[in-house]
Amino acid sequence: MLTKKGSATRQRIIEAAATEIRERGIGNVTLDDIGRRSNTGKSQLFHYFPEGREQLLLAVAQREADRVIEDQQPYLSELTSWEAWRRWRDVVVDRYRRLGVNCPLGALITEIDRRTPAAQEVTRQLFVQWQRQVEIGIRQMQDLGEIDPELDAPSAASAVIAAIQGGVVILMTTGSARHLEAALDFCLDHLRGAQLRPSGKH
Amino acid sequence: MLTKKGSATRQRIIEAAATEIRERGIGNVTLDDIGRRSNTGKSQLFHYFPEGREQLLLAVAQREADRVIEDQQPYLSELTSWEAWRRWRDVVVDRYRRLGVNCPLGALITEIDRRTPAAQEVTRQLFVQWQRQVEIGIRQMQDLGEIDPELDAPSAASAVIAAIQGGVVILMTTGSARHLEAALDFCLDHLRGAQLRPSGKH
């Protein structure tokens, strides 16, 4: 259990590491750089992260995962109107367009090794939390009579999360946000029940 | 320019390497293993791949990318009925469910280093080709009166590709095909103009 001061120092180290990694890339950041930026000595670093670099990187990954959700607020938690959905769509696109080919969380998870259980747990939790918020949003719109009550909210939320994830992966490869935008717009059109002209043939 | 026989030998080496990598994982496969499996000596290997291991891996990545498209045939090239779309959806889900957390193409691209121009070109070409086929399918269904002619086919095809990509990435992390299925079903529902009950409020 950390004291309040200890907890603040630990957080300062994590934030310093996150900033260094965002600015200069994970391959170029040493524990010395992080100590310098956070005004902490090596012994202090190892006091808070006794297992060393990997333990610190995992804490930074958790911080970046939290930030993924934070960056979508306040919209993600209040998807109670189509205007809120539209704004949420815009912050998601803006966030990833700004990051471009550099996804800090992706870089950290790759560095830690995405197959380790601890790394998987960070991403798993992020997706669970993200998807739950989208699902709550869909249910709220159903309660408001804005989305068909027969739509299966958990499946639809899974589809939205997959669409975002795919758009981001393609953005990270190509540098273009076009797929992410198309995917989100497609999902929102379907949720709104945007009327594609029925064919009458099926 | 390779002779017909040379070309066949080169292809045999690539197929042997692809099979070895699929069976035992890229980290465990040596050039000796590939030589043994393809009945080719080291000097022959270097005759066809003078730049060595990376050049061979790139050729295998191209082979795996071709296979991504092949595995979706004949459906992907003939998306001219909802039945064909449904079958295509099923082969995509089956393909990736069978591969599970092991995506041979992904492993190869990671090993080559996904930032190299040659690796990026392999994935880029795959996505261009895949998306073009989906777009052609959408246009065909529009011509048949089965999809609203006002739907923007290129954007919709981008959205479908992003949804698949996201579903596959999540499958590779979690081992579950649930997101991939939900994402594809969501896209198909929208393309069919599946009637979500209009809210009448917007």
Contacts between the chains, C-beta under 8 A, distances in Angstrom:
chain1	res1	chain2	res2	distance
A	82	B	202	6.1
A	114	B	173	7.4
A	120	B	173	6.7
A	123	B	173	6.1
A	124	B	173	7.3
A	124	B	174	6.9
A	127	B	170	7.0
A	144	B	201	8.0
A	145	B	199	5.4
A	145	B	201	6.3
A	146	B	199	4.9
A	146	B	201	6.1
A	146	B	202	7.0
A	147	B	196	7.0
A	147	B	199	7.3
A	148	B	196	4.0
A	148	B	197	4.2
A	148	B	199	7.9
A	149	B	197	7.7
A	150	B	196	7.9
A	150	B	197	7.0
A	151	B	196	6.1
A	155	B	182	4.4
A	155	B	185	7.1
A	155	B	186	7.3
A	156	B	182	7.5
A	156	B	186	6.4
A	158	B	178	6.3
A	158	B	179	4.9
A	158	B	182	3.9
A	158	B	183	7.1
A	159	B	163	6.8
A	159	B	179	7.6
A	159	B	182	4.5
A	159	B	183	4.6
A	159	B	185	7.3
A	159	B	186	3.5
A	159	B	187	7.7
A	161	B	166	7.3
A	161	B	170	7.6
A	161	B	179	6.7
A	162	B	163	5.7
A	162	B	166	3.7
A	162	B	167	4.5
A	162	B	170	6.0
A	162	B	179	4.3
A	162	B	180	6.8
A	162	B	182	6.7
A	162	B	183	3.8
A	163	B	159	6.8
A	163	B	162	5.7
A	163	B	163	4.9
A	163	B	166	5.7
A	163	B	183	6.2
A	163	B	186	7.9
A	164	B	166	6.7
A	165	B	165	7.7
A	165	B	166	3.6
A	165	B	169	5.5
A	165	B	170	6.1
A	166	B	161	7.3
A	166	B	162	3.7
A	166	B	163	5.7
A	166	B	164	6.7
A	166	B	165	3.6
A	166	B	166	2.9
A	166	B	167	7.1
A	166	B	168	7.9
A	166	B	169	6.8
A	166	B	183	7.6
A	167	B	162	4.5
A	167	B	166	7.1
A	168	B	166	7.9
A	169	B	165	5.5
A	169	B	166	6.9
A	169	B	169	5.6
A	170	B	127	7.0
A	170	B	161	7.5
A	170	B	162	6.0
A	170	B	165	6.1
A	173	B	114	7.4
A	173	B	120	6.7
A	173	B	123	6.1
A	173	B	124	7.4
A	174	B	124	6.9
A	178	B	158	6.3
A	179	B	158	4.8
A	179	B	159	7.5
A	179	B	161	6.7
A	179	B	162	4.3
A	180	B	162	6.8
A	182	B	155	4.4
A	182	B	156	7.5
A	182	B	158	3.9
A	182	B	159	4.5
A	182	B	162	6.7
A	183	B	158	7.0
A	183	B	159	4.5
A	183	B	162	3.8
A	183	B	163	6.2
A	183	B	166	7.7
A	185	B	155	7.1
A	185	B	159	7.3
A	186	B	155	7.2
A	186	B	156	6.4
A	186	B	159	3.5
A	186	B	160	8.0
A	186	B	163	7.9
A	186	B	187	7.0
A	186	B	190	6.4
A	187	B	159	7.7
A	187	B	186	7.0
A	189	B	190	6.7
A	190	B	186	6.4
A	190	B	189	6.7
A	190	B	190	4.0
A	190	B	196	7.1
A	191	B	196	7.6
A	192	B	196	8.0
A	192	B	202	7.0
A	193	B	195	7.5
A	193	B	196	3.6
A	193	B	197	6.8
A	193	B	198	5.2
A	193	B	199	6.7
A	195	B	193	7.5
A	195	B	198	6.8
A	196	B	147	7.1
A	196	B	148	3.9
A	196	B	150	7.8
A	196	B	151	6.1
A	196	B	190	7.1
A	196	B	191	7.7
A	196	B	193	3.6
A	197	B	148	4.2
A	197	B	149	7.6
A	197	B	150	6.9
A	197	B	193	6.8
A	198	B	193	5.2
A	198	B	195	6.9
A	199	B	145	5.3
A	199	B	146	4.9
A	199	B	147	7.2
A	199	B	148	7.8
A	199	B	193	6.7
A	200	B	145	7.9
A	201	B	144	7.8
A	201	B	145	6.0
A	201	B	146	6.1
A	202	B	82	6.1
A	202	B	146	6.8
A	202	B	192	7.1
